[in-house]
Amino acid sequence: MGAAYYIVLERKVDGLDTGMDGKSLSQHIEALDQAARGLGVRPLSEFFSIAPEEAADFMEGEGMDASDIKLPPLQQFTAEDGLATVRALAAHPAARGDGVARDLRECERILTVAAQQGIGWHFEVDF
């Protein structure tokens, strides 16, 4: 099955479907991050965040003790920052990988609405 990146908005937007596949982003993240650095935009993996309580639950589910670990707070990013990265990558050869262009278009669709609404966001990973 594999991991998949997906967008989580600070709040829901009526009528906006935030569903996306995201598997290609996950599979090609290293090449996309390298391309982003070369283009002078923030790498996609730097938009990843998770609420500390969710991270602790995940760790405990994997048999780890999270009680002694200080987990970072959830970070939200501006949609404009995400759009800058997504749009730059969409024009790069790294976006030609299997399904990457489709995933980037989905990110752009969601983040465009988030920008219009002034809503922050972050990526999470589904395993």
C-alpha positions in Angstrom: 0.0 0.0 0.0 2.6 2.6 1.0 2.6 6.0 2.7 0.7 9.0 1.4 1.0 12.7 2.1 -2.2 14.6 2.6 -3.2 18.2 3.4 -4.8 19.1 6.7 -6.4 22.5 6.9 -6.7 24.5 10.1 -10.5 24.4 9.6 -13.0 22.9 7.2 -14.1 24.9 4.2 -17.7 24.2 3.1 -17.8 22.5 -0.3 -14.0 21.8 -0.5 -13.0 18.2 -0.9 -9.5 18.0 0.6 -9.1 14.3 -0.5 -6.1 13.5 -2.5 -4.0 10.4 -3.3 -0.6 11.7 -2.1 1.2 8.4 -2.6 3.3 9.7 -5.5 4.4 12.7 -3.3 5.5 10.2 -0.6 7.3 7.9 -3.1 9.2 10.8 -4.8 9.7 13.1 -1.8 13.5 13.0 -1.9 13.7 14.0 -5.6 11.0 16.7 -5.1 12.8 18.1 -2.0 16.1 18.3 -3.9 14.3 20.0 -6.8 12.6 22.5 -4.4 16.0 23.4 -2.9 17.4 23.9 -6.4 14.5 26.2 -7.2 14.9 28.2 -4.0 11.5 27.2 -2.5 10.7 25.4 0.7 10.9 21.5 0.3 7.5 19.7 0.6 8.8 17.6 3.5 9.2 20.8 5.6 5.5 21.3 5.6 4.9 18.1 7.6 3.6 18.4 11.1 1.5 16.5 13.5 -0.2 17.3 16.8 1.9 16.1 19.7 -0.9 13.9 21.1 -1.4 12.2 17.8 2.4 11.6 17.5 2.4 10.1 21.0 -0.6 7.9 20.2 1.2 6.7 17.0 4.4 6.0 18.9 2.6 4.1 21.6 0.8 2.1 18.9 4.2 1.1 17.5 5.4 -0.1 21.0 7.4 3.0 21.9 7.2 5.0 25.1 6.5 8.6 24.3 6.2 9.8 27.9 9.8 10.9 28.1 9.9 12.7 24.7 9.2 16.4 24.3 7.3 16.4 21.1 7.2 19.7 19.1 3.9 21.6 18.8 1.7 21.4 15.7 2.9 23.8 13.0 0.6 25.5 10.5 2.0 27.0 7.3 0.6 29.7 5.0 -1.2 28.4 1.9 0.8 31.0 -0.1 4.1 29.3 1.0 2.7 25.9 0.0 1.5 27.2 -3.4 4.9 28.7 -4.1 6.5 25.3 -3.7 3.8 23.3 -5.5 3.7 25.6 -8.5 7.5 25.7 -8.8 7.7 21.9 -8.7 4.8 21.5 -11.1 7.0 23.0 -13.9 10.1 21.0 -12.9 11.1 17.6 -14.5 10.9 16.0 -11.0 7.1 16.4 -11.4 7.0 13.9 -14.3 7.2 10.9 -12.0 4.3 8.5 -11.7 1.4 10.4 -10.5 3.4 13.3 -9.1 1.9 15.9 -11.4 -1.6 14.8 -10.4 -0.8 15.0 -6.7 0.7 18.5 -7.2 -2.4 19.6 -9.0 -4.5 18.4 -6.1 -2.3 20.3 -3.6 -2.6 23.4 -5.8 -6.4 23.1 -5.9 -6.7 22.7 -2.1 -4.1 25.4 -1.2 -5.7 27.9 -3.7 -8.9 27.8 -1.7 -7.0 27.8 1.6 -5.2 31.0 0.4 -8.4 32.6 -0.6 -9.9 31.9 2.9 -6.7 32.8 4.8 -6.5 29.2 6.3 -3.2 27.6 7.4 -2.3 24.0 6.6 0.2 21.2 7.0 1.0 17.9 5.6 0.4 14.7 7.5 1.4 11.2 6.4 -0.9 8.2 6.2 0.8 4.8 6.5 
